[in-house]
Amino acid sequence: MADLPTHTIVFEILTRLLAKDVGRSKSVCKQWYALLSTQDFVKIHCSRSVVSSNQRVLLIDDLTCSVRPIISNNNDYGPSSTVTFPFHHQNNDVSILSHLNGLLCVCLNHTYELLLWNPTTTAFKRLSTPDSHGFYINNLDAIGLYVDADDDYKVLHIKRRSGVLGVYVYSREVDSWRNIPFITRQEYLSPHFNWLAGTFCGGTLYFTVCGGTLYFSRAILSTKNDSVDEII
C-alpha cells in the first residue's frame, strides 16, 4: 500500500486524536509541528471534538480543580478527574479570565500574575514581567484571547490605572508585550463601567462595556491586524 500523504495523515487522522496526543505528535518532525500549529488544524480538530462523548467542563472551586464529562441526555456531569495545578499557587486561588481552543488565561489572585495554561497538557506560561506587564486587577482590567493572521495566539490586556486606559498585547510566538494606541470614550475610564471578558469570533475580539446595575450602556471593541478600533 502506498504511503499516505502527510496532509491526509495530519488533517484526516490526527484531527481525530485527543488534544494530549496531538501535542505529542508535534515532536515527530518540524513539518508536523508546523501543520499541527495552524489555525486550520485547530478548527478541524475542535469541530470533530464537539460531540457529546468528548465535551468536558473544567471546574475550579476553593479546594479543587477537576474536569467532568458532560452527559448530554440529562444535562448533567459525569465522574470527575482531578487536575493538578502545575504552577505555584495558594489555596487554589485561581481565576479563569478568558479561553480559546482549550487554552486558558488565568490570574493567580494572591500575586495578580497572568498565566497561559493548557489544562489538558498541563503546560503553562507566566506572562508577568519586571516592568509591570502581565498583572491583572479585578474590576479594572479586561482580558481577551485571540489568534492573528499568522496563527499566533495573543492576549489582549485592557488596563485602567488612575483614570488612564492602556491596551497591551502579548504574543506567544515573540514572548513579549507591546502597547497598542487606543482612544475611547472618557466615561469608559470610570470604575463605574465594567469591562467583561473578550469573545473571539470571526477574526475579531469583542468586548462589552456595561455601566450601572442595569447594564444599559454597551461598547464593542474589535481587534484586527493588531489595531484596536471602537464600534458602537
Solvent accessible surface area in square Angstrom, and as a share of the most:
residue,aa,sasa,rsa
1,M,224,1.00
2,A,89,0.69
3,D,137,0.71
4,L,89,0.44
5,P,83,0.52
6,T,40,0.23
7,H,118,0.52
8,T,45,0.26
9,I,43,0.22
10,V,0,0.00
11,F,19,0.08
12,E,80,0.36
13,I,78,0.40
14,L,11,0.05
15,T,1,0.01
16,R,151,0.55
17,L,62,0.31
18,L,126,0.63
19,A,45,0.35
20,K,92,0.39
21,D,46,0.24
22,V,12,0.07
23,G,32,0.30
24,R,159,0.58
25,S,14,0.09
26,K,56,0.24
27,S,98,0.63
28,V,91,0.52
29,C,55,0.33
30,K,183,0.78
31,Q,103,0.46
32,W,45,0.16
33,Y,123,0.47
34,A,59,0.46
35,L,42,0.21
36,L,3,0.02
37,S,36,0.23
38,T,37,0.22
39,Q,31,0.14
40,D,92,0.48
41,F,5,0.02
42,V,25,0.14
43,K,120,0.51
44,I,56,0.29
45,H,24,0.11
46,C,44,0.26
47,S,74,0.48
48,R,78,0.28
49,S,34,0.22
50,V,102,0.59
51,V,68,0.39
52,S,57,0.37
53,S,83,0.53
54,N,62,0.32
55,Q,67,0.30
56,R,128,0.47
57,V,36,0.21
58,L,40,0.20
59,L,61,0.30
60,I,47,0.24
61,D,84,0.43
62,D,116,0.60
63,L,147,0.73
64,T,68,0.40
65,C,2,0.01
66,S,14,0.09
67,V,35,0.20
68,R,86,0.31
69,P,39,0.24
70,I,53,0.27
71,I,66,0.33
72,S,68,0.44
73,N,134,0.69
74,N,91,0.47
75,N,137,0.70
76,D,72,0.37
77,Y,94,0.36
78,G,11,0.10
79,P,123,0.77
80,S,58,0.37
81,S,66,0.43
82,T,111,0.64
83,V,21,0.12
84,T,106,0.62
85,F,15,0.06
86,P,51,0.32
87,F,6,0.03
88,H,140,0.63
89,H,53,0.24
90,Q,96,0.43
91,N,122,0.63
92,N,22,0.11
93,D,57,0.29
94,V,13,0.07
95,S,39,0.25
96,I,70,0.35
97,L,27,0.13
98,S,6,0.04
99,H,130,0.58
100,L,23,0.12
101,N,60,0.31
102,G,48,0.46
103,L,20,0.10
104,L,16,0.08
105,C,0,0.00
106,V,0,0.00
107,C,3,0.02
108,L,1,0.01
109,N,51,0.26
110,H,58,0.26
111,T,52,0.30
112,Y,122,0.46
113,E,27,0.12
114,L,0,0.00
115,L,0,0.00
116,L,5,0.02
117,W,0,0.00
118,N,41,0.21
119,P,25,0.15
120,T,61,0.35
121,T,50,0.29
122,T,69,0.40
123,A,62,0.48
124,F,79,0.33
125,K,83,0.35
126,R,84,0.31
127,L,3,0.01
128,S,32,0.20
129,T,42,0.25
130,P,149,0.94
131,D,93,0.48
132,S,69,0.45
133,H,36,0.16
134,G,0,0.00
135,F,66,0.27
136,Y,24,0.09
137,I,66,0.34
138,N,104,0.53
139,N,103,0.53
140,L,53,0.26
141,D,5,0.02
142,A,3,0.02
143,I,3,0.01
144,G,0,0.00
145,L,3,0.01
146,Y,7,0.03
147,V,13,0.07
148,D,32,0.17
149,A,96,0.75
150,D,115,0.60
151,D,46,0.24
152,D,12,0.06
153,Y,21,0.08
154,K,17,0.07
155,V,0,0.00
156,L,0,0.00
157,H,0,0.00
158,I,1,0.01
159,K,19,0.08
160,R,5,0.02
161,R,77,0.28
162,S,122,0.78
163,G,45,0.43
164,V,101,0.58
165,L,23,0.12
166,G,13,0.12
167,V,1,0.01
168,Y,45,0.17
169,V,3,0.02
170,Y,6,0.02
171,S,11,0.07
172,R,113,0.41
173,E,131,0.59
174,V,104,0.60
175,D,75,0.39
176,S,52,0.33
177,W,27,0.10
178,R,125,0.46
179,N,79,0.40
180,I,7,0.04
181,P,114,0.72
182,F,31,0.13
183,I,161,0.82
184,T,27,0.16
185,R,113,0.41
186,Q,132,0.59
187,E,79,0.35
188,Y,2,0.01
189,L,25,0.13
190,S,30,0.20
191,P,99,0.62
192,H,149,0.67
193,F,27,0.11
194,N,59,0.30
195,W,11,0.04
196,L,72,0.36
197,A,58,0.45
198,G,12,0.12
199,T,86,0.50
200,F,49,0.20
201,C,83,0.49
202,G,78,0.75
203,G,44,0.42
204,T,5,0.03
205,L,0,0.00
206,Y,78,0.30
207,F,2,0.01
208,T,41,0.24
209,V,0,0.00
210,C,7,0.04
211,G,2,0.02
212,G,45,0.43
213,T,128,0.74
214,L,151,0.75
215,Y,115,0.44
216,F,146,0.61
217,S,23,0.15
218,R,164,0.60
219,A,1,0.01
220,I,64,0.32
221,L,0,0.00
222,S,15,0.09
223,T,4,0.02
224,K,117,0.50
225,N,138,0.71
226,D,28,0.14
227,S,52,0.34
228,V,14,0.08
229,D,84,0.43
230,E,48,0.21
231,I,86,0.44
232,I,135,0.69
